Amino acid sequence: MRLDHSTDNVSRIRDMAVRMRKMALDMALSAGAKGSHIGGGFSAMEIMAVLYGEVLRVDPKDPLNVNRDRLLISKNHCTLAHFPALAEKGFIKEEELESYAVNGSRLIGYPYAPEIGIEYSGGSLGMAISVGVGQALAAKKKGIDYNVYVLMGDGELNEGSVWEAFMSAKQFGLDNLIAIIDRNHLCYDGETEDVMMLGDLNAKMSSFGFNTIGCSGHDISDLLRAFYSISAAAPNAVICDTVKGKGLSFAENRPEWHQKAITREQYDTALADLMGGKVI
């Protein structure tokens, strides 16, 4: 995969991520007392910016093109990152983000809406990678040239079905499958290593036959390097080292911010940090 590593392109995507963070803060504030999934959204922000800003072969003017890449959001509690990325790419208008979490809108819960780039409804963790295996296998059998990207949280790797899917990916030679793991080391119940120890995840994925690439999930240049390194000879795993709640001093590395409401004061603090260049 040929990606643009130029300084100008890295700056362009970083600016995109900053705009997405601002949109996400507005969405979180507008959700009010209902709250939103702060932690997992802000850990995945730069990943989403790189995917939609550079990597994915998708076209909002032709969203159902059979040759489009598929992105399945398994950790679908990162809508605060996903919906702004869709707005940046042109699948939805930025104004529609104002309908986030409003009954009857297209942006409530975990929708399935491929016409606006939402390929998978999520909700039940650990399921999307199996769907991704099926879609990647279908592409192989039909002779269609698309990649399937599956964004996963490290907490869902506790599911046995995940590892069955990983075995299947190697068995069927799915070099068009890219598992992206948001390795923020936290899940709703606490630290992942306390809940169910994952250990050396890079070594585990390699042992399952994946071309495994580690990177910083908040460094645009390093993310580009990682996606540039995907292999055409094996299924791929991009393991992104991230911080849950990245950029929000009151939420970073705190499991209780998996889903929570933010106050106006917290919003103002986060926005000042973001606009002051203290985040990325």
Summary of the structure (lengths in Angstrom):
residues: 280
radius of gyration: 17.6
end to end distance: 25.2
largest distance: 53.8
contacts: 960
relative contact order: 0.17
helix: 48%
strand: 13%
